[in-house]
Amino acid sequence: MIRVLIVDDEPWNRDIVKTFGTWEKLGMSVVGEAEDGDEAFRLTGELAPHIVITDMRMPGADGVELLQALNQHFPDVKIIVVSGYDDFAYAKHAIRYKAVDYLLKPINPTELNAVLLKCKNDLETRAAEQQQEKAELDYEFFHKLTRYKQLLRLYFNELNQDGVNMTCRQVMQELERLGAPSQPMLGRLVQELLSLLKELALDNGLDTPTAKAGFPVSQDALSSVEHALGFVSACYSQELDQLIRQRKYKNKLNLEEVRRYMDRHFAESITLEQLAKNFFVSKEYMSKVFKQEYGQNVTDYIVERRMEKAREWLADKQISIKAVAEMAGYEDVSYFYRVFKKHFGMAPGEMRKEV
């Protein structure tokens, strides 16, 4: 419903406007009346009308002052000026402060409803444009979020608390850059980040109650971007601390856990150094015991897992070879071709023809 405020120091003039307007047909409602510019400005702040219909000559703050104040503080409000004086000076003020139209008394019902319809059309057009702008901003933000989630995954798996906190803050700063987010959008973002955290915790063998059940979000956590940042960062810190304790204080290295970790993260940039650091052993020890247990070194095991998955994905002809390379952890497609051919003795395209 489009809200309308009528401003005139004479009650019968306000009644005439109320009588002549086809409010219901236009989807409008008169939400308030004011006798002067000061009262009108106050009611505009309280009632948030979409349209203000105002006389020009009033005691106290007149129409000129009201137009100036509305233009400065409520620029989206549509203003219709009504005056009993065919005065060019008033018309100039109406134009300067972007009034939709300037009507002379006595009001013609047809002219009044025509200009109300124009306001309605303008408001609906602007609302549609704002909705489109919001949708585009939402898409832009959540598209960028994909990259931030990749960084969070990397830093979490590296047990890098500073990196996690820095990325969470960058996400929130990106959101603020697009303007004050709505609570639903902020809630969606928080859930996206917490869903990722649950996945990361379970992937790394954490079986804490919160990791299993998820992270309950309070209304206070969604009251502002800063509160949301604090809540999400605290959740990530809690699970990271638990993971570090779990790995650091085990009596001995669990090679099956190491292998499962590599199976889950084979498409990421896993190095022997990083793997050893994550499991709190030296890289020399990690290399030695892994080869003793599985008959191959860490690098060869990762390549083998990547090639097995690449062969599996090639069977689906809807997935491009470039996409298969990226999914397997190779940004350089040419390098992927060389590794694949060395491993299987044929190029990916030849393999695809055979499956």
Solvent accessible surface area in square Angstrom, and as a share of the most:
residue,aa,sasa,rsa
1,M,159,0.71
2,I,21,0.11
3,R,80,0.29
4,V,0,0.00
5,L,0,0.00
6,I,2,0.01
7,V,2,0.01
8,D,8,0.04
9,D,43,0.22
10,E,54,0.24
11,P,67,0.42
12,W,155,0.54
13,N,27,0.14
14,R,24,0.09
15,D,69,0.36
16,I,69,0.35
17,V,7,0.04
18,K,68,0.29
19,T,104,0.61
20,F,70,0.29
21,G,8,0.08
22,T,58,0.34
23,W,34,0.12
24,E,161,0.72
25,K,177,0.75
26,L,13,0.06
27,G,25,0.24
28,M,5,0.02
29,S,40,0.26
30,V,42,0.24
31,V,53,0.30
32,G,14,0.13
33,E,59,0.26
34,A,1,0.01
35,E,90,0.41
36,D,38,0.20
37,G,2,0.02
38,D,94,0.49
39,E,52,0.24
40,A,0,0.00
41,F,69,0.29
42,R,123,0.45
43,L,22,0.11
44,T,2,0.01
45,G,48,0.46
46,E,111,0.50
47,L,57,0.29
48,A,54,0.42
49,P,5,0.03
50,H,56,0.25
51,I,0,0.00
52,V,0,0.00
53,I,2,0.01
54,T,1,0.00
55,D,12,0.06
56,M,0,0.00
57,R,116,0.42
58,M,17,0.07
59,P,86,0.54
60,G,69,0.67
61,A,14,0.11
62,D,37,0.19
63,G,0,0.00
64,V,29,0.17
65,E,91,0.41
66,L,2,0.01
67,L,0,0.00
68,Q,94,0.42
69,A,26,0.20
70,L,0,0.00
71,N,47,0.24
72,Q,130,0.58
73,H,102,0.46
74,F,59,0.24
75,P,95,0.60
76,D,110,0.57
77,V,22,0.13
78,K,49,0.21
79,I,6,0.03
80,I,0,0.00
81,V,0,0.00
82,V,5,0.03
83,S,1,0.00
84,G,43,0.41
85,Y,107,0.41
86,D,125,0.65
87,D,46,0.24
88,F,149,0.62
89,A,49,0.38
90,Y,28,0.11
91,A,23,0.18
92,K,98,0.41
93,H,46,0.21
94,A,4,0.03
95,I,129,0.66
96,R,145,0.53
97,Y,32,0.12
98,K,157,0.67
99,A,20,0.15
100,V,33,0.19
101,D,62,0.32
102,Y,48,0.18
103,L,11,0.05
104,L,73,0.36
105,K,55,0.23
106,P,131,0.83
107,I,17,0.09
108,N,68,0.35
109,P,57,0.36
110,T,102,0.59
111,E,90,0.41
112,L,0,0.00
113,N,28,0.15
114,A,60,0.46
115,V,6,0.03
116,L,0,0.00
117,L,83,0.41
118,K,104,0.44
119,C,0,0.00
120,K,43,0.18
121,N,73,0.37
122,D,46,0.24
123,L,31,0.15
124,E,89,0.40
125,T,76,0.44
126,R,104,0.38
127,A,57,0.44
128,A,64,0.50
129,E,83,0.37
130,Q,80,0.36
131,Q,116,0.52
132,Q,103,0.46
133,E,80,0.36
134,K,85,0.36
135,A,52,0.41
136,E,96,0.43
137,L,68,0.34
138,D,27,0.14
139,Y,160,0.61
140,E,61,0.27
141,F,1,0.01
142,F,25,0.10
143,H,119,0.53
144,K,73,0.31
145,L,3,0.02
146,T,76,0.44
147,R,138,0.50
148,Y,35,0.13
149,K,55,0.23
150,Q,97,0.43
151,L,32,0.16
152,L,0,0.00
153,R,65,0.24
154,L,62,0.31
155,Y,38,0.14
156,F,0,0.00
157,N,3,0.02
158,E,40,0.18
159,L,24,0.12
160,N,53,0.27
161,Q,46,0.20
162,D,114,0.59
163,G,5,0.05
164,V,0,0.00
165,N,55,0.28
166,M,92,0.41
167,T,0,0.00
168,C,0,0.00
169,R,109,0.40
170,Q,64,0.28
171,V,0,0.00
172,M,4,0.02
173,Q,98,0.44
174,E,24,0.11
175,L,1,0.01
176,E,93,0.42
177,R,143,0.52
178,L,32,0.16
179,G,35,0.34
180,A,107,0.83
181,P,34,0.21
182,S,46,0.30
183,Q,85,0.38
184,P,106,0.67
185,M,21,0.09
186,L,6,0.03
187,G,13,0.12
188,R,121,0.44
189,L,0,0.00
190,V,0,0.00
191,Q,93,0.41
192,E,49,0.22
193,L,0,0.00
194,L,5,0.03
195,S,70,0.45
196,L,6,0.03
197,L,0,0.00
198,K,69,0.29
199,E,75,0.34
200,L,0,0.00
201,A,0,0.00
202,L,80,0.40
203,D,37,0.19
204,N,0,0.00
205,G,41,0.39
206,L,3,0.01
207,D,93,0.48
208,T,21,0.12
209,P,109,0.69
210,T,41,0.24
211,A,0,0.00
212,K,122,0.52
213,A,90,0.70
214,G,17,0.16
215,F,19,0.08
216,P,112,0.70
217,V,42,0.24
218,S,63,0.41
219,Q,127,0.56
220,D,92,0.48
221,A,6,0.04
222,L,25,0.13
223,S,67,0.43
224,S,43,0.28
225,V,15,0.09
226,E,99,0.45
227,H,88,0.39
228,A,0,0.00
229,L,8,0.04
230,G,41,0.40
231,F,49,0.20
232,V,0,0.00
233,S,20,0.13
234,A,59,0.46
235,C,11,0.07
236,Y,0,0.00
237,S,29,0.19
238,Q,90,0.40
239,E,1,0.00
240,L,0,0.00
241,D,64,0.33
242,Q,59,0.26
243,L,0,0.00
244,I,48,0.24
245,R,122,0.44
246,Q,47,0.21
247,R,12,0.04
248,K,105,0.45
249,Y,156,0.59
250,K,83,0.35
251,N,160,0.82
252,K,165,0.70
253,L,29,0.14
254,N,66,0.34
255,L,31,0.15
256,E,70,0.31
257,E,12,0.05
258,V,0,0.00
259,R,64,0.23
260,R,106,0.39
261,Y,8,0.03
262,M,0,0.00
263,D,34,0.18
264,R,82,0.30
265,H,3,0.01
266,F,20,0.08
267,A,39,0.30
268,E,43,0.19
269,S,88,0.57
270,I,28,0.14
271,T,64,0.37
272,L,46,0.23
273,E,96,0.43
274,Q,40,0.18
275,L,1,0.00
276,A,3,0.02
277,K,132,0.56
278,N,1,0.00
279,F,13,0.06
280,F,80,0.33
281,V,40,0.23
282,S,61,0.39
283,K,81,0.34
284,E,115,0.52
285,Y,100,0.38
286,M,0,0.00
287,S,37,0.24
288,K,123,0.52
289,V,21,0.12
290,F,0,0.00
291,K,114,0.48
292,Q,129,0.58
293,E,105,0.47
294,Y,63,0.24
295,G,62,0.59
296,Q,42,0.19
297,N,57,0.29
298,V,6,0.03
299,T,87,0.51
300,D,71,0.37
301,Y,18,0.07
302,I,11,0.05
303,V,41,0.23
304,E,61,0.27
305,R,49,0.18
306,R,31,0.11
307,M,0,0.00
308,E,65,0.29
309,K,44,0.19
310,A,0,0.00
311,R,106,0.39
312,E,104,0.47
313,W,47,0.17
314,L,0,0.00
315,A,58,0.45
316,D,65,0.33
317,K,124,0.53
318,Q,173,0.77
319,I,39,0.20
320,S,61,0.39
321,I,33,0.17
322,K,116,0.49
323,A,32,0.24
324,V,0,0.00
325,A,0,0.00
326,E,87,0.39
327,M,80,0.35
328,A,0,0.00
329,G,24,0.23
330,Y,12,0.05
331,E,166,0.75
332,D,79,0.41
333,V,37,0.21
334,S,67,0.43
335,Y,105,0.40
336,F,0,0.00
337,Y,84,0.32
338,R,148,0.54
339,V,22,0.12
340,F,0,0.00
341,K,114,0.48
342,K,183,0.77
343,H,80,0.36
344,F,45,0.19
345,G,60,0.58
346,M,46,0.20
347,A,23,0.18
348,P,0,0.00
349,G,25,0.24
350,E,87,0.39
351,M,16,0.07
352,R,34,0.13
353,K,171,0.72
354,E,127,0.57
355,V,80,0.46
